[in-house]
Amino acid sequence: MLNARLLALSTLWLSLSLPACTSSPENPPAPPPAPALSGDAFPTSQGDLIVHPVNHASFLMGWAGKTIYVDPVGGAAPFEDLPAPDVIFVTDIHGDHLNADTLTALVKAETVIVAPQAVHDALPENLRGATQVLANGGTLTVADIAVEAIPMYNLTQERLQYHEKGRGNGYVLTMGGKRVYIAGDTEDIPEMRQLRDIDVAFVPMNLPYTMTVDQAASAVREFKPKVVYPYHSRGSDLNEFTRLVGTDVGVEVRVRNWY
């Protein structure tokens, strides 16, 4: 009888102590799953590339278990329900592309920022160490993404004050065989028109800072991305852009909720 009581007490003690052991410092509970990234999906050789607009020039891409941010601004709030960034691409120094407080809130220990020299120089010291500088025409590989920096600048005389050649970067990213062009703030420069084999493009159109709808549509019809997203387009007539691009050159225009 005594042995039976001891066995029952031992069993009760184990049942009470086991839950505590599973959440002890030696056995911490599993972290919650990372939030999912929603958006348009493009198949690549390493899984889908997901495109997730945020606002104006800010957007995310998910690919091969990595999360890529482009020009995040607006503080932490617009990104609080989104996965943390593995890589952040910044195109220029203007406030709708670069915000140091937003970057400070988002950057983790493993995050890499890719940016032109002017952006690096505008960052606080705590972010410069996380930044890889890339000049127009330069290339690098980060998080298995092949990166080429493309010039972005104004051509029209009355707009030259906004973006001089060499300061900012557009980017061509190659991920799982898909080529993605992020134009940044630019007019329809020769370097854009000469691009080829672009699968997805992000092209701006708003005055006076970038270009007209006509300029953007003309350039898109020349370099012929498979899919183009008009972004950084506040106040522009996107229906007219879609009409001007047309359907005869094999380009699909996707208008999404950027505002």
Protein Blocks (a to p, Z undefined) as FASTA:
>chain_A
ZZmmmmmmmmmmmmmmmmmmmmgmklccddddddddeddddddfeopaddddfbhjaccd
deehiacdehiehijmlmmmgccdfbdcdfbfbfklbcfklmmmmpcfklccdddfklmm
mpcfklmmmpccddehiacdeehiacdddddddfbfklmmmocghjaccddddeehiacd
debjadddfklmmpghifbdcdddddfklccfklmmmmmmmnopabdcdehkehiafklm
mmmnommnopacddddfZZ
